[in-house]
Amino acid sequence: MPEIDPSFTALPYRELGAAALGRAQELGVSHADFRFERIKHQRLVVRDAVLQTAMDADDVGFAVRVIHRGAWGFASGVVLTTDEARRVAESAVAVAEVAAEMTATPVEIAPEPVYADVTWVSSYDVDPFAVSVADKAALLVDWTERLRRGAAVDHATASVGQVLETKYYADSAGTVTTQQRVRVDPEVEAYGAGADTFDSMRTLNYPVGRGWEYLTQQSLHDWDAELEEIPELLAEKLKAPSVEPGRYDLVIHPSNLWLTIHESIGHATELDRALGYEANYAGTSFATYDQLGTLQYGSGVMNVTGDRTVEHGLATIGYDDEGVQTQSWDIVKDGVLVGYQLDRPMGHLKPELNGGRSNGCAYADSPGHIPIQRMANVSLQPAPDGPSTEELISRVEHGLFILGDKSWSIDMQRFNFQFTGQRFYRIRNGELVGQVRDAAYQATTTDFWGAMEAVGGPQTWELGGASNCGKAQPGQVAPVSHGCPTSLFRDIRILNTTQESGR
């Protein structure tokens, strides 16, 4: 396991935490927590072998959150002195004093064991910030040059975002955690024009909780093979016929299905959303709490877990931003809704869930933001002895095989949706017979997952995800992964997007 970055451990967060928590307790709070963070961001963008963007940003600061007189109080600061830490604690208490006059139901949080001075570091080999910008840019330049050798490619882009997030947490109960995680988000895309269309073809890789090794080790992702095949795939796509709308059986690859899981399951099973707490901004959920244990979310082969522990997951951490040790739990079991994602306030509100304990879903995206309930790595489980992707395709007479995510749309209750993709292949009598264009699949959440006839085996399972899941007011952005196998769905409506647009 890599060590915590020494340049972080040299910072005075322990002294600041002791000062802040001590002052909050002097003022009579019932709970206080202190969070110190340094978040390093870097993003490089290359277009047609020319470096266009090289951005670095460091976010360093601390926050104090309290419960006082039954209300939340929160404040943050960036001046790293003990006097400022005490002042910020006083500000948090002052906020709670005002909020108490408007809080009808006193704030309480679910209990959690104390973790005394524990350390956790994510699994990675090469810190991306230890690699020179020149070397990283050279790799991206090479990728775009290789793509542009294809006759169908007019332009090519390559980019990578990198984050090193280091965090210290301490609370008035005695929990102290120090954690560090790394993630990288590379993307490569080729663009071309056909006789009557302009389109693109992107790699099928995902953002991951790994280091720079993800971009250089072919065993982790076969970049060479993708760079070689993308120009040919784009050429085929540009010449492909437009899809005939209608009902199709679908075999959906993890590179596409992860996003459908994110939108129709991940967000729908956040308990704060299901209880209406997000109604003002991001909507509610059809998966309301009164349906727990009875809602037939999907077919009997549907088993979905929430997991903040899976290796290399974007939402994976040792302890969340409320000092809760992270866990894995069931959300959908044999097609039935059986669980939700919880932070400590939600865990107290519904003590019958998870033994009255949070399942570790609190996260703040910066030291200037208060922790909120955020999504775990929500994943569809494979069948232990399930079929291969090729076997699933062989079961289809009239259908489509879908790879790669693209655009999407879903309503505010996470119920009516449509999704497009990077590649749609026609399936005829169990065989792939070439690409089609302009396709989108449309359904309601329960109809779609109810139409899932089979899930692939562990050999088809991949961990996808996104770095930019948005939520809350003020808005916060969180990284999250979603694993799934290739899966077979029967009789799903396919739209022709060009016809739907009226063109």
N, C-alpha and C positions, 0 to 999 in steps of 0.2 A: 504494500500500500504506500503510495507517495506520502510525503510529509506535508504538514501545513507550511505554506510559503513563509520562510523566515522574515521576509519584509512585512508580513502581516503580524506575526507574533511579536515583532518589535514595537507595535503600536500600543498605546496605553489603555486598551479597552477594559482590562480588569479594574484598574483604578477608577475609570469613568463609571463602570457598572456599579462598583461598590458605593461610590458617591451618590449616584442617581437613586439606587434602591434604598440606601440609607435615608436620604432626604424624603422619599415617598413614604417610607414607613414612619418617619417622624411626624408626617402630616396625617397619619391615621388611615391609610388606605387598607382595604381588605386584600388586595392583590396588586403586585407590581411586577412587570418584566422589562428587561433592558436588552436591546438588540443593537449590536455594532456590526457594520457590514463594509466590506470593500468589494465592489463589483467592477471588474475590468472587462471592457468591451473592445473588440477590434473587428472591423469589416473591410474586406478587400473586394473590389469589383473590376474585372477585366472584360473589355468588349473588343472583339476582333484583334486580339493580341496587344492591346494597349491598356495599361493600367489607368482606370478612370477614377477610382475611389480608394483611398487608404485612410481610414478613420479610426482613431483611438479615443476612448473615453474612460475615465475612472470616476466612480461614484463612491465617496467615502463619507460616512456619517453614522449617527446613532439615533435611536428612538427609545422613548419611554412610554409604556402603556400601563394604565392603572384601572382598577375598579374601586370607586370611592362613592359612598352614599348610594350604592346600587346602580351606578352609571359608569360608562366608559369615559376615560380621559386619555388623550394621546398628544404627544408633542415630539419634535425631532430637532436635531442640531448638527452642525458641521464643525464647530470650534472644539478642538479636542483638549479641553481642560476640565478639571474637576469642578471648578466654579460653574462652568457652562453646563455640565452634567446635572448639577443640583438645580440650576435655573430651569433647565428643560423639565426636570421632574416636577418642579413647582408649577410650570405651565400646564403639564398634563393633569395635575390635580385641579388646577383652576378650570380647565375645560370640563372635567367631571362635575365640578360644583355647578356649573351652568347647565350641563346636560341632565343632572339629577332632577331639576325642576320640570323637565320635559319627558322623563322616563317613567312610563306607566308601570312596567314590569321590571323589577330589579334584575340587573345582570348577574348571572351566576355561571360558573364554568364547571365542566365535568372534572372529577378528580383524576390525577395522574401520579404514578410513582415518581419519586425524586431520583434524578440521575446526576450524580455528583462528579463534575469535571470529566466528562466523556468527550472523546474525539472521534470524528468520522470523516473519511476522505473517499470520494468516488473513485471508481476503477478506471484508470487511464495510464498510458505508458509515457507519452510525450506531452509536456505542457506546451500548448500551441504558442504561448507568449515567449517561450524559450527559442522558437524558430524565428530567424530573421525575416523581416518584411520582404527583403529582396528574394530570398529563397521561396517564400510563399507566392509572391507575385510571379516568379519564373514558372512555377508549376501551373498556375492558372493560365498564363500566357501560352504555355505549351499545349494545354488542353484545347484552348480555342483555335490554335493553329492546326491541330490535328483534325478538329471538326470541319474547319473551312476547306480542307482538301476534298471534301465531298461535293460532287457536282450540284446537288440540290441545296446546299447550304449557302445562303447569302450573308448571314451574320451569325456570330456565336458569342455567347457570354459565359463567363465562369465567375462565381463569387464564393466567398466563405465568410461566415460570421463565427466569432469565437468569444467565449465567455469564461472567465475565471471568477467564481463567486465564493468568497470566504466570509464566514459569519460566526460571531460570538453571541451566545444567548445566556442570560442569567435571570432568575426570578426569585421572588421573595420566599418561595417554598424551599429553595436550596438547589434547584436544578441548574447546572452549568454545562453548556455544550459548546464545542468549537468544531466547525465543519468547513469543508472545502469541496467544491465540485467544479468539473470542467465539462464544457459541451462545445461541439462544433457543428456547423450547419453549412455544408457545401452544396452548391447547385450548379449544374451545367446545362445549357440549353442552346439548341440550334434553330435558326429561323430560315424559312424559305418561301418563295412564291411559286404557285402553280398557274395554270392557265386561267383559273377563275377563283383563286383563293390565296390567302396568305396564312401560314400556320407555323407551328413550332413543334419540336420534340425534345423532351427533357429526360435526364437520367432518372432512374427509379430509386435512387438512394434516399435516405432520410437524415434529418438532424439526429444526432446521437449524443449520449453522455460518454464520450470518449475523447481522447486527445488527438494530436496531429497525426498519429499513426493511422487513423481512419482514412486519411487521404493518400497514404503512401504504401500501405500494406494491401496487396491484392487479395490476400486471404480474408480480409475484413469486408472489402467490396471490390469487385472486379472492374475497376475503372477502365483498364485497357480494352476489355471486351465491349463495354458500353460505348466508349468513344469511337470504336471501330464500327459498331452497328448503327449508331444514331443517324448518320447521314443516309444510309439505305432505308431505315425506318421512316425518316422524314420524306424521302423521295416517294416511297410507297403511299404514305398518307396524303401527300399532295395530289396524287393521281387516283386516290380511292374514290369509289362512288359514295354519294350521300345516302345515309341509312334510310330504309323504309320504316316509317313509324308503325308501331303495333305492339303485340305482346311477344315477349321473348323469354326463354330461359337464360339465366345469366350465371357464368362462372366468373367470380370476382377475385382478383389477386389482392394480397395484402397491401400492395402499394396504392390501391384505390380504396379498399374497404376500411382502412384505418380512419379515414376522414368521416365516413358515414357513421362509424362507431362514435367518434368524437362528438359529432353534432346531435345524433339521435339517441345516444345512450349516455355518453359522458356528461353532457350538460343537463340532460333530463333527470339524472339521478343525483345531482347536487341537492342536498336537502334544503338549503336556504332557498334555492329556486323553487323547489317543489312546494315549499310553504309560503311562497309569494314574496320573499324578501328582495328578489331581483326584478319585480314587476315593473318598477319605474323606468328601468333602463334596458335590461336584456331579456325581459319576458319571464314567463312562468314555466310550468311543465305539465304535460298531460299525465305524467306518472305521479299523481298526487298521493299523499301519505295514507289516505284512507284505503288505497288499493294495495298496500304492502301485503304480500303473501297471497294475493288473489289475482293481480293483473297478469294476464297472459301476454307477456311482452313479445314472445316469439315462439318458435317451434321447440319441440323437446330436445333438439340437439344444441340449443343455445345455452351456453354457460359463460357468464361474464364475471370477471373479478375486478375489484379495485386493488391496486398494488403500488405502494410507494417504496418497495424494496428491490424490485427486479434490477439485475445488473445492467448498467448502461441506459436505464430509463431516464428520460428528461425530467420527470417529476420525482425521481428517486433521491432520497435523502435519509440520513440516519434518524434525525429528530426534526419535527416540524417547527414552525415559528411560534408555537406555544409550548415548546418543551415536551412534546408527545413523541414517544418512540413509534416509528412508522411500522405499518402492518400490511397484510394482504387479507382480503375478505371477499365474500360472495356478494354480488349485486343482482345477478340473474342466475337462477338455478333451474335447470331443466325447463327453461322457457318462462319461468315465473319470477316476478320482481320480489326479491327477498332482502335487499339492503340498499343503503344510501351512503354517500360520502359525507363525513362529519368533521367539524372542528370542535373545540371544547364547548363553546356556547350551545351549538346544536346537540352535542352529546348530552349536556345537562337537560336540554329542553325535551329530548326524547330518550329517557333513560332505559327504555326497553330495547333500544338498539345497541349492539356491540357491548353489552354488559354495562351500559351507562357511561361508556368511555368514548372519547374521540378516537377516530381511526387515523389521525395524523394528517389532516387535510388543510392545515392553516399555512398560508404563505403570503409574504409581502415581497413585491418585486424591487424594492429599494428601501434604504433606511428612512426615506421621507414618507413612506406609506405604511398604514396600519395593516397588520395581517388580516386576511379575509379567508373564507372557505374557498379553496381552489381544488382543481381536478387532480385526482391521482392518475397513475398509468392504468387506464380502464381498458381491459383486454378481453377479447373473445378467445376461449380456450379451444385447442384442437381436440379431435377424437384420438384417444391413445393409439389405436390401430387403424387410424383413418386413411383414406385414399390419397394418392398423389394428385397433383394438379392435372396431369395427363389423364388419370382415371376419371376425374370429375368431368373433364371435357368430353371424354368418350361416352358419357351418359346422356349427352345432349344431341337431339336431332336438329332443332332449330333454335339457335341462340347466339349469344355474344360472349366473348372472353374480354374482360376489361382490365387494363393495367394503368397505373399512374393516376394521380389526382390532378384536378384542374379547377374548374369553377363549381360552386355549390350554392344552394339556397334552401332555407328551412324557416318555418314560421316560428312565432314567438313562444309557442308551446312545445316546440321540438316534435311536431307531429307530421305535418305535410312537408315534403321535401323533393328536391331533384338534384342530381349530381352528374357531372360530366367526367371525362377522364382523358388521359394522354393517348391511349391506344384502344380502339375497339376492333376486335377481330370477329368476323362472321364464323359461326360454328354450323357446319352442315353434316349431319349423320356422324357426329363424333369427331369430326376433323376440322382444323382451322383452314379457312379458304380465303384469307386475305383481309386487309383492313377496310373499314368503312369510316366515314366522317360524319360530323354534325349530330352526334348521338348524346342523349342524356336519359338517365333512368329516373322515373318518378313514382312515388308511392307514399303511403302513410307509414309511420314507424312500425306500428303493430302488424300491418299487412305485409310489409317488407320482411321483417324478421320472422313472421309466421310462415312465410314462403320459403324459408331456408330449409332445404331438404337434407343437406349434408355439409359437414365441415371436413376439411382435409386433416391429414395426420400431422404430427410434430415436424416432419420434414418440410412442410409447406408454411410453417409459422414464421412470421417476421415481425420485428418491432418497429413500427412506423411512428410518425408523430410530427409535431409542429413546435416552433419556438415562440409563437406569437398569439397564444390564446388570450383573448381580451375579456375583461369582466370589471364590474363595479364602477362607482362614481366617487371620487376621481378614478379614471380608468387605470387599471393595472394589466400588465402583460406577463404571462407565465408560460414556461416550456412544459410540454407534456407528451408522453409516448402512448401508443396504443398498439398492442400486439394482436395478431389474428392469423388464422390459416386461410388458404384459398377456400372459398365456399361456393356452394351451388344453390341458386334461388330459382324457383319455378314461376313462370307466367307473370313477368314484371313488365310494366308499361314502358316502352321506349318512345321518346319524343325525337323529332327531327328539329334541331335547334334553329336551323336556318328558316324552316317553314314557320316555326313558332315566332320568330322575330319579324315575320312579314316580308322577308326579302326573297 
